[in-house]
Amino acid sequence: MQIFDQLKSMQLVLDYHLDRQNLIHSNLANIETPYYQSQDVGFSLQESFAELPMNATHKTHLSLDSSVGIKTRVFGDGVIQPGNDHNTVSLEHEMAKLSSNSIRYQALSDIMSRRLAMLRYSASDGNG
């Protein structure tokens, strides 16, 4: 069951990178929109702790709901100072985020593909 849990976690991270890619494209689409504020997506610190493995060391400890997934939030990307039109989208900054996000997505996609290939190989008893 642990292999499938790992695949589920990878799927959630791939979904995160897909959402981030869409948000970056939205920023780029609004590069000339006055008063548009650049946005990004990230994790809340308290919610990220929900992904850590929990061990009950005493019979009175509460269990963590296993349905908790990766929690993300959209926030204003206040890295760039607004221009004359009060727009905070920078082409260079957004392209750097886009490139970084694409590299991470592709790397995780490759890892997931290899894991699935190993599962297929194991399921076929090494005959395929």
DSSP file (Angstrom, degrees, kcal/mol; ACC not computed):
  #  RESIDUE AA STRUCTURE BP1 BP2  ACC     N-H-->O    O-->H-N    N-H-->O    O-->H-N    TCO  KAPPA ALPHA  PHI   PSI    X-CA   Y-CA   Z-CA
    1    1 A M     >        0   0    0      0, 0.0     4,-1.7     0, 0.0     5,-0.1   0.000 360.0 360.0 360.0 -25.5    0.0    0.0    0.0
    2    2 A Q  H  >  +     0   0    0      1,-0.2     4,-2.1     2,-0.2     5,-0.2   0.859 360.0  57.1 -64.8 -35.6    2.9    2.3    0.6
    3    3 A I  H  > S+     0   0    0      1,-0.2     4,-1.9     2,-0.2    -1,-0.2   0.909 108.1  47.0 -61.0 -42.1    3.8    2.5   -3.1
    4    4 A F  H  > S+     0   0    0      1,-0.2     4,-2.1     2,-0.2    -1,-0.2   0.834 108.4  55.3 -71.6 -31.2    0.3    3.7   -4.0
    5    5 A D  H  X S+     0   0    0     -4,-1.7     4,-2.2     2,-0.2    -1,-0.2   0.900 107.9  50.0 -63.9 -40.2    0.5    6.3   -1.2
    6    6 A Q  H  X S+     0   0    0     -4,-2.1     4,-2.4     1,-0.2    -2,-0.2   0.899 109.6  50.4 -64.8 -40.4    3.7    7.6   -2.7
    7    7 A L  H  X S+     0   0    0     -4,-1.9     4,-2.3     2,-0.2    -1,-0.2   0.892 109.3  51.5 -64.7 -38.4    2.1    7.8   -6.1
    8    8 A K  H  X S+     0   0    0     -4,-2.1     4,-2.0     2,-0.2    -2,-0.2   0.907 109.9  49.4 -64.0 -42.1   -0.9    9.7   -4.6
    9    9 A S  H  X S+     0   0    0     -4,-2.2     4,-2.0     2,-0.2    -2,-0.2   0.913 111.0  49.7 -62.7 -42.9    1.6   12.2   -3.0
   10   10 A M  H  X S+     0   0    0     -4,-2.4     4,-2.6     1,-0.2    -2,-0.2   0.893 108.5  53.3 -63.2 -39.1    3.4   12.7   -6.3
   11   11 A Q  H  X S+     0   0    0     -4,-2.3     4,-2.4     1,-0.2    -1,-0.2   0.903 107.5  51.0 -62.3 -40.8    0.0   13.3   -8.0
   12   12 A L  H  X S+     0   0    0     -4,-2.0     4,-2.0     2,-0.2    -1,-0.2   0.889 111.3  47.7 -64.0 -39.1   -0.8   16.0   -5.5
   13   13 A V  H  X S+     0   0    0     -4,-2.0     4,-2.3     2,-0.2    -2,-0.2   0.887 110.3  51.7 -70.6 -38.0    2.5   17.7   -6.1
   14   14 A L  H  X S+     0   0    0     -4,-2.6     4,-2.1     2,-0.2    -2,-0.2   0.913 109.4  50.9 -61.6 -41.5    2.1   17.5   -9.9
   15   15 A D  H  X S+     0   0    0     -4,-2.4     4,-2.6     2,-0.2    -2,-0.2   0.896 107.8  53.2 -61.4 -40.3   -1.4   19.1   -9.4
   16   16 A Y  H  X S+     0   0    0     -4,-2.0     4,-2.5     1,-0.2    -2,-0.2   0.935 110.0  47.1 -59.2 -47.1    0.3   21.9   -7.4
   17   17 A H  H  X S+     0   0    0     -4,-2.3     4,-2.3     1,-0.2    -1,-0.2   0.846 111.0  52.1 -66.8 -32.9    2.8   22.6  -10.2
   18   18 A L  H  X S+     0   0    0     -4,-2.1     4,-2.2     2,-0.2    -1,-0.2   0.927 110.6  47.7 -65.9 -44.8    0.0   22.5  -12.8
   19   19 A D  H  X S+     0   0    0     -4,-2.6     4,-2.1     1,-0.2    -2,-0.2   0.904 112.5  49.5 -61.2 -41.2   -2.0   25.1  -10.7
   20   20 A R  H  X S+     0   0    0     -4,-2.5     4,-2.5     2,-0.2    -1,-0.2   0.904 108.6  52.9 -65.6 -40.7    1.1   27.2  -10.3
   21   21 A Q  H  X S+     0   0    0     -4,-2.3     4,-2.2     1,-0.2    -2,-0.2   0.923 109.9  48.2 -59.4 -45.0    1.8   27.0  -14.1
   22   22 A N  H  X S+     0   0    0     -4,-2.2     4,-2.0     1,-0.2    -1,-0.2   0.888 111.2  50.4 -63.6 -39.6   -1.8   28.3  -14.8
   23   23 A L  H  X S+     0   0    0     -4,-2.1     4,-2.2     2,-0.2    16,-0.2   0.888 109.6  50.3 -67.3 -39.4   -1.4   31.1  -12.3
   24   24 A I  H  X S+     0   0    0     -4,-2.5     4,-2.4     2,-0.2    -2,-0.2   0.908 109.9  50.8 -64.7 -41.4    1.9   32.2  -13.8
   25   25 A H  H  X S+     0   0    0     -4,-2.2     4,-2.2     1,-0.2    -2,-0.2   0.881 108.3  53.1 -62.8 -37.3    0.2   32.2  -17.2
   26   26 A S  H  X S+     0   0    0     -4,-2.0     4,-1.1     2,-0.2    -2,-0.2   0.908 107.9  50.7 -63.5 -41.6   -2.6   34.3  -15.8
   27   27 A N  H >< S+     0   0    0     -4,-2.2     3,-0.6     1,-0.2    -2,-0.2   0.934 111.1  48.2 -59.4 -46.0    0.0   36.8  -14.5
   28   28 A L  H >< S+     0   0    0     -4,-2.4     3,-1.4     1,-0.2    -2,-0.2   0.860 107.0  56.2 -64.9 -35.2    1.6   37.0  -17.9
   29   29 A A  H 3< S+     0   0    0     -4,-2.2     3,-0.3     1,-0.3    -1,-0.2   0.764 111.2  45.2 -66.4 -23.9   -1.8   37.5  -19.6
   30   30 A N  T X< S+     0   0    0     -4,-1.1     3,-1.5    -3,-0.6    -1,-0.3   0.046  74.1 120.4-106.5  24.8   -2.4   40.5  -17.4
   31   31 A I  T <  S+     0   0    0     -3,-1.4    58,-0.2     1,-0.3    -1,-0.2   0.771  83.9  36.5 -63.4 -25.8    1.1   42.1  -17.8
   32   32 A E  T 3  S+     0   0    0     -3,-0.3    -1,-0.3    -4,-0.2    -2,-0.1   0.239  87.8 115.9-110.0  12.8   -0.4   45.3  -19.2
   33   33 A T  S X  S-     0   0    0     -3,-1.5     3,-1.8     1,-0.0    -3,-0.1  -0.732  70.4-120.4 -84.5 118.2   -3.5   45.4  -17.1
   34   34 A P  T 3  S+     0   0    0      0, 0.0    52,-0.2     0, 0.0     3,-0.1  -0.290  91.9   8.4 -59.2 140.8   -3.4   48.5  -14.8
   35   35 A Y  T 3  S+     0   0    0     50,-2.1     2,-0.3     1,-0.2    52,-0.2   0.506  88.4 148.6  67.7   7.9   -3.5   47.8  -11.1
   36   36 A Y    <   -     0   0    0     -3,-1.8    52,-2.1    -6,-0.2     2,-0.5  -0.568  38.0-146.1 -73.3 133.9   -3.1   44.0  -11.6
   37   37 A Q        -     0   0    0     -2,-0.3    50,-0.1    50,-0.2    41,-0.1  -0.897  16.5-120.5-105.0 123.3   -1.2   42.4   -8.7
   38   38 A S        -     0   0    0     -2,-0.5    39,-2.7    39,-0.2     2,-0.3  -0.306  33.9-159.4 -59.0 140.8    1.0   39.5   -9.6
   39   39 A Q  E     -A   76   0A   0     37,-0.3     2,-0.3   -16,-0.2    37,-0.2  -0.852  14.7-178.1-124.4 159.1    0.0   36.3   -7.7
   40   40 A D  E     -A   75   0A   0     35,-2.5    35,-2.7    -2,-0.3     2,-0.4  -0.919  21.7-125.1-144.8 170.6    1.7   33.0   -6.8
   41   41 A V  E     +A   74   0A   0     -2,-0.3     2,-0.2    33,-0.2    33,-0.2  -0.946  36.8 148.6-123.2 143.9    0.7   29.9   -5.0
   42   42 A G  E     -A   73   0A   0     31,-2.3    31,-2.4    -2,-0.4     2,-0.3  -0.844  41.1 -82.0-155.1-170.2    2.4   28.3   -2.0
   43   43 A F  E     -A   72   0A   0     -2,-0.2     2,-0.4    29,-0.2    29,-0.2  -0.805  30.9-125.3-108.1 146.2    1.9   26.3    1.2
   44   44 A S     >  -     0   0    0     27,-0.7     4,-2.0    -2,-0.3     5,-0.2  -0.755  23.0-131.5 -84.9 138.5    0.7   27.4    4.6
   45   45 A L  H  > S+     0   0    0     -2,-0.4     4,-1.1     1,-0.2    -1,-0.1   0.915 104.4  46.5 -60.0 -47.4    3.2   26.4    7.2
   46   46 A Q  H  4 S+     0   0    0      1,-0.2     4,-0.4     2,-0.2     3,-0.4   0.892 113.1  49.7 -64.5 -38.1    0.7   24.8    9.6
   47   47 A E  H >4 S+     0   0    0      1,-0.2     3,-1.0     2,-0.2     4,-0.3   0.813 102.9  61.1 -71.9 -29.0   -1.0   22.9    6.8
   48   48 A S  H >< S+     0   0    0     -4,-2.0     3,-1.7     1,-0.3     4,-0.3   0.824  93.8  64.1 -66.6 -30.2    2.3   21.5    5.6
   49   49 A F  G >< S+     0   0    0     -4,-1.1     3,-1.5    -3,-0.4    -1,-0.3   0.744  86.3  73.1 -65.0 -20.9    2.9   19.8    8.9
   50   50 A A  G <  S+     0   0    0     -3,-1.0    -1,-0.3    -4,-0.4    -2,-0.2   0.725  89.6  60.9 -65.1 -19.5   -0.2   17.7    8.2
   51   51 A E  G <  S+     0   0    0     -3,-1.7    -1,-0.3    -4,-0.3    -2,-0.2   0.611  82.3 100.7 -82.7 -12.3    2.0   15.8    5.6
   52   52 A L  S <  S-     0   0    0     -3,-1.5     2,-0.2    -4,-0.3    -3,-0.0  -0.456  87.3-100.3 -73.1 145.6    4.5   14.6    8.2
   53   53 A P        -     0   0    0      0, 0.0     2,-0.4     0, 0.0    -1,-0.1  -0.449  38.6-149.5 -66.4 136.0    4.1   11.0    9.4
   54   54 A M        -     0   0    0     -2,-0.2     2,-0.5    -4,-0.1    10,-0.1  -0.901  10.5-166.5-111.4 135.2    2.3   10.9   12.7
   55   55 A N        -     0   0    0     -2,-0.4     2,-0.7     8,-0.0     8,-0.0  -0.982  17.3-138.8-120.6 128.4    3.0    8.2   15.3
   56   56 A A        +     0   0    0     -2,-0.5     3,-0.1     1,-0.1     7,-0.0  -0.774  22.8 176.7 -83.8 115.4    0.7    7.6   18.3
   57   57 A T        +     0   0    0     -2,-0.7     2,-0.3     1,-0.1    -1,-0.1   0.458  67.5  39.3 -99.2  -2.4    3.1    6.9   21.2
   58   58 A H  S >  S-     0   0    0      1,-0.0     3,-1.9     0, 0.0    -1,-0.1  -0.993  82.9-119.9-145.4 148.0    0.3    6.7   23.8
   59   59 A K  T 3  S+     0   0    0     -2,-0.3    -1,-0.0     1,-0.3    -3,-0.0   0.693 111.4  57.3 -64.1 -18.2   -3.2    5.1   23.6
   60   60 A T  T 3  S+     0   0    0      2,-0.1    -1,-0.3    -3,-0.0     2,-0.1   0.490  80.5 113.1 -91.5  -2.5   -4.8    8.5   24.4
   61   61 A H    <   -     0   0    0     -3,-1.9     2,-0.2     1,-0.1    -5,-0.1  -0.425  69.0-121.4 -69.9 143.3   -3.3   10.3   21.4
   62   62 A L        -     0   0    0     -2,-0.1     2,-0.3     1,-0.1    -1,-0.1  -0.541  23.7-123.0 -80.8 149.8   -5.6   11.3   18.7
   63   63 A S        -     0   0    0     -2,-0.2     2,-0.4    -7,-0.0    -1,-0.1  -0.656  22.2-115.8 -92.5 152.6   -5.1   10.0   15.1
   64   64 A L        -     0   0    0     -2,-0.3     2,-0.3   -10,-0.1   -10,-0.1  -0.694  32.7-108.0 -85.8 136.2   -4.6   12.3   12.2
   65   65 A D    >   -     0   0    0     -2,-0.4     3,-1.4     1,-0.2    -1,-0.1  -0.500  24.3-148.5 -63.6 121.4   -7.3   12.2    9.5
   66   66 A S  T 3  S+     0   0    0     -2,-0.3    -1,-0.2     1,-0.3    -2,-0.0   0.582  88.2  74.3 -72.5  -8.6   -5.7   10.5    6.6
   67   67 A S  T 3   +     0   0    0      2,-0.0     2,-0.3     0, 0.0    -1,-0.3   0.491  66.0 117.7 -83.3  -1.2   -7.7   12.5    4.1
   68   68 A V    <   -     0   0    0     -3,-1.4     2,-0.1   -18,-0.1     3,-0.0  -0.503  45.6-176.6 -67.6 127.1   -5.7   15.6    4.7
   69   69 A G        -     0   0    0     -2,-0.3     2,-0.5     1,-0.1   -19,-0.1  -0.372  40.1 -57.3-110.7-168.5   -3.9   16.6    1.4
   70   70 A I        -     0   0    0     -2,-0.1     2,-0.5   -61,-0.1    -1,-0.1  -0.624  54.7-149.5 -74.7 125.5   -1.5   19.2    0.4
   71   71 A K        -     0   0    0     -2,-0.5   -27,-0.7   -27,-0.2     2,-0.3  -0.856  18.0-178.4-101.6 126.9   -3.0   22.6    1.2
   72   72 A T  E     -A   43   0A   0     -2,-0.5     2,-0.3   -29,-0.2   -29,-0.2  -0.803   9.0-162.6-119.2 162.7   -2.1   25.6   -1.0
   73   73 A R  E     -A   42   0A   0    -31,-2.4   -31,-2.3    -2,-0.3     2,-0.4  -0.995  18.9-126.9-143.2 148.2   -3.0   29.2   -0.9
   74   74 A V  E     +A   41   0A   0     -2,-0.3     2,-0.3   -33,-0.2   -33,-0.2  -0.795  36.1 173.2 -93.0 135.3   -2.8   32.0   -3.5
   75   75 A F  E     -A   40   0A   0    -35,-2.7   -35,-2.5    -2,-0.4     2,-0.3  -0.949  39.0 -90.6-139.9 159.8   -1.0   35.1   -2.3
   76   76 A G  E     -A   39   0A   0     -2,-0.3     2,-1.4   -37,-0.2   -37,-0.3  -0.550  33.7-135.6 -70.2 130.0    0.2   38.4   -3.8
   77   77 A D    >   +     0   0    0    -39,-2.7     3,-0.7    -2,-0.3   -39,-0.2  -0.691  27.7 179.3 -88.1  87.6    3.7   38.1   -5.1
   78   78 A G  T 3   +     0   0    0     -2,-1.4    -1,-0.1     1,-0.2    -2,-0.1   0.043  47.6 105.9 -83.3  28.3    5.0   41.3   -3.7
   79   79 A V  T 3  S+     0   0    0     -2,-0.2     2,-0.4     9,-0.1    -1,-0.2   0.880  70.8  60.9 -73.8 -38.4    8.6   40.9   -5.0
   80   80 A I  S <  S-     0   0    0     -3,-0.7   -42,-0.1     8,-0.3     3,-0.1  -0.748  83.3-127.3 -98.0 134.4    8.2   43.5   -7.7
   81   81 A Q        -     0   0    0     -2,-0.4     6,-0.1     1,-0.1    -2,-0.1  -0.557  38.8-100.0 -74.5 141.3    7.5   47.2   -7.0
   82   82 A P        -     0   0    0      0, 0.0     6,-0.2     0, 0.0    -1,-0.1  -0.279  35.3-137.1 -64.0 147.3    4.5   48.5   -9.0
   83   83 A G    >   -     0   0    0      4,-1.7     3,-1.8     6,-0.1     5,-0.0  -0.033  44.7 -70.4 -86.3-164.4    5.2   50.5  -12.1
   84   84 A N  T 3  S+     0   0    0      1,-0.3    -1,-0.0     2,-0.1     0, 0.0   0.805 137.8  49.3 -61.7 -30.0    3.5   53.7  -13.2
   85   85 A D  T 3  S-     0   0    0      2,-0.1   -50,-2.1   -51,-0.0    -1,-0.3   0.334 116.0-116.7 -90.9   7.3    0.3   51.8  -14.0
   86   86 A H    <   +     0   0    0     -3,-1.8     2,-0.4     1,-0.3    -2,-0.1   0.674  68.4 142.7  65.3  20.3    0.5   50.1  -10.5
   87   87 A N        -     0   0    0    -52,-0.2    -4,-1.7     1,-0.1    -1,-0.3  -0.758  37.5-164.4 -89.8 136.0    0.9   46.7  -12.2
   88   88 A T        +     0   0    0    -52,-2.1     2,-0.5    -2,-0.4    -8,-0.3   0.220  48.5 117.6-107.2  14.9    3.3   44.4  -10.3
   89   89 A V        -     0   0    0    -53,-0.3     2,-0.5   -59,-0.2     3,-0.1  -0.723  42.9-168.4 -86.4 126.2    3.9   41.8  -13.1
   90   90 A S     >  -     0   0    0     -2,-0.5     4,-2.7     1,-0.1     5,-0.3  -0.967  17.0-148.4-113.7 125.3    7.5   41.6  -14.3
   91   91 A L  H  > S+     0   0    0     -2,-0.5     4,-2.3     1,-0.2     5,-0.2   0.908  99.2  48.4 -57.6 -44.6    8.1   39.6  -17.5
   92   92 A E  H  > S+     0   0    0      2,-0.2     4,-2.0     1,-0.2    -1,-0.2   0.914 113.0  47.1 -64.3 -43.7   11.6   38.5  -16.3
   93   93 A H  H  > S+     0   0    0      1,-0.2     4,-2.1     2,-0.2    -2,-0.2   0.915 113.9  47.2 -65.4 -43.5   10.4   37.4  -12.9
   94   94 A E  H  X S+     0   0    0     -4,-2.7     4,-2.5     1,-0.2    -1,-0.2   0.876 111.1  51.4 -67.3 -37.8    7.4   35.5  -14.3
   95   95 A M  H  X S+     0   0    0     -4,-2.3     4,-2.4    -5,-0.3    -1,-0.2   0.874 109.2  51.0 -67.9 -35.8    9.5   33.7  -16.9
   96   96 A A  H  X S+     0   0    0     -4,-2.0     4,-2.4     2,-0.2    -2,-0.2   0.918 112.2  46.4 -65.5 -42.6   12.0   32.6  -14.2
   97   97 A K  H  X S+     0   0    0     -4,-2.1     4,-2.6     2,-0.2     5,-0.2   0.905 112.3  51.6 -64.0 -40.8    9.1   31.2  -12.1
   98   98 A L  H  X S+     0   0    0     -4,-2.5     4,-2.2     2,-0.2    -2,-0.2   0.916 111.5  46.1 -61.9 -45.0    7.7   29.5  -15.2
   99   99 A S  H  X S+     0   0    0     -4,-2.4     4,-2.2     2,-0.2    -2,-0.2   0.930 114.1  47.5 -64.6 -46.9   11.1   27.9  -16.0
  100  100 A S  H  X S+     0   0    0     -4,-2.4     4,-2.1     1,-0.2    -2,-0.2   0.913 113.3  48.2 -60.7 -44.6   11.7   26.7  -12.5
  101  101 A N  H  X S+     0   0    0     -4,-2.6     4,-2.5     1,-0.2    -1,-0.2   0.893 110.6  51.4 -64.9 -40.5    8.2   25.3  -12.2
  102  102 A S  H  X S+     0   0    0     -4,-2.2     4,-2.6    -5,-0.2    -1,-0.2   0.897 108.9  50.9 -63.9 -41.0    8.5   23.5  -15.5
  103  103 A I  H  X S+     0   0    0     -4,-2.2     4,-2.4     2,-0.2    -2,-0.2   0.925 112.4  46.1 -63.3 -44.7   11.8   21.9  -14.5
  104  104 A R  H  X S+     0   0    0     -4,-2.1     4,-2.4     2,-0.2     5,-0.2   0.911 113.1  49.7 -64.8 -42.3   10.3   20.6  -11.2
  105  105 A Y  H  X S+     0   0    0     -4,-2.5     4,-2.4     1,-0.2    -2,-0.2   0.933 112.6  47.1 -61.5 -46.2    7.1   19.3  -12.9
  106  106 A Q  H  X S+     0   0    0     -4,-2.6     4,-2.3     2,-0.2    -2,-0.2   0.898 111.6  50.7 -64.7 -41.1    9.2   17.5  -15.6
  107  107 A A  H  X S+     0   0    0     -4,-2.4     4,-2.2     2,-0.2    -1,-0.2   0.932 113.7  44.0 -62.8 -46.2   11.5   16.0  -13.0
  108  108 A L  H  X S+     0   0    0     -4,-2.4     4,-2.5     1,-0.2    -1,-0.2   0.871 111.6  54.0 -67.5 -36.1    8.7   14.7  -10.9
  109  109 A S  H  X S+     0   0    0     -4,-2.4     4,-2.3    -5,-0.2    -1,-0.2   0.897 108.9  49.3 -63.2 -40.7    6.8   13.4  -13.9
  110  110 A D  H  X S+     0   0    0     -4,-2.3     4,-2.2     2,-0.2    -2,-0.2   0.917 111.1  49.2 -64.3 -43.8    9.9   11.5  -15.0
  111  111 A I  H  X S+     0   0    0     -4,-2.2     4,-2.2     1,-0.2    -2,-0.2   0.922 112.0  48.6 -61.0 -44.5   10.2    9.9  -11.5
  112  112 A M  H  X S+     0   0    0     -4,-2.5     4,-2.4     1,-0.2    -1,-0.2   0.896 109.5  52.4 -64.6 -40.2    6.5    9.0  -11.5
  113  113 A S  H  X S+     0   0    0     -4,-2.3     4,-2.2     1,-0.2    -1,-0.2   0.901 109.5  49.4 -62.1 -41.2    6.8    7.4  -14.9
  114  114 A R  H  X S+     0   0    0     -4,-2.2     4,-2.3     2,-0.2    -1,-0.2   0.900 110.0  50.8 -66.1 -40.1    9.8    5.3  -13.8
  115  115 A R  H  X S+     0   0    0     -4,-2.2     4,-2.1     1,-0.2    -2,-0.2   0.924 111.5  47.8 -62.8 -43.2    7.9    4.1  -10.7
  116  116 A L  H  X S+     0   0    0     -4,-2.4     4,-2.5     1,-0.2    -2,-0.2   0.883 110.0  52.9 -65.4 -37.1    4.9    3.1  -12.8
  117  117 A A  H  X S+     0   0    0     -4,-2.2     4,-2.4     2,-0.2    -1,-0.2   0.895 108.3  50.5 -63.8 -39.6    7.2    1.3  -15.2
  118  118 A M  H  X S+     0   0    0     -4,-2.3     4,-2.6     2,-0.2    -2,-0.2   0.892 110.1  50.4 -65.0 -38.6    8.7   -0.6  -12.3
  119  119 A L  H  X S+     0   0    0     -4,-2.1     4,-2.7     2,-0.2    -2,-0.2   0.920 110.8  48.6 -64.2 -43.3    5.2   -1.6  -11.2
  120  120 A R  H  X S+     0   0    0     -4,-2.5     4,-1.4     2,-0.2    -2,-0.2   0.914 112.3  48.8 -61.5 -43.0    4.3   -2.8  -14.7
  121  121 A Y  H  <>S+     0   0    0     -4,-2.4     5,-2.6     1,-0.2     6,-0.3   0.912 113.4  46.6 -62.9 -43.9    7.5   -4.8  -14.9
  122  122 A S  H ><5S+     0   0    0     -4,-2.6     3,-1.5     1,-0.2    -2,-0.2   0.895 110.0  53.1 -66.5 -39.3    6.8   -6.3  -11.4
  123  123 A A  H 3<5S+     0   0    0     -4,-2.7    -1,-0.2     1,-0.3    -2,-0.2   0.785 107.9  51.2 -67.5 -25.8    3.2   -7.1  -12.3
  124  124 A S  T ><5S-     0   0    0     -4,-1.4     3,-1.3    -5,-0.2    -1,-0.3   0.263 115.1-115.9 -94.3  13.4    4.3   -8.9  -15.4
  125  125 A D  T < 5S-     0   0    0     -3,-1.5    -3,-0.2     1,-0.3    -2,-0.1   0.811  70.5 -58.3  57.0  32.9    6.8  -11.1  -13.5
  126  126 A G  T 3 <S+     0   0    0     -5,-2.6    -1,-0.3    -6,-0.2    -4,-0.1   0.659 112.6 116.1  77.7  15.7    9.7   -9.5  -15.4
  127  127 A N    <         0   0    0     -3,-1.3    -2,-0.1    -6,-0.3    -1,-0.1   0.040 360.0 360.0-104.2  26.4    8.4  -10.6  -18.8
  128  128 A G              0   0    0     -7,-0.2    -1,-0.1     0, 0.0    -7,-0.1   0.418 360.0 360.0-160.6 360.0    7.8   -7.2  -20.3
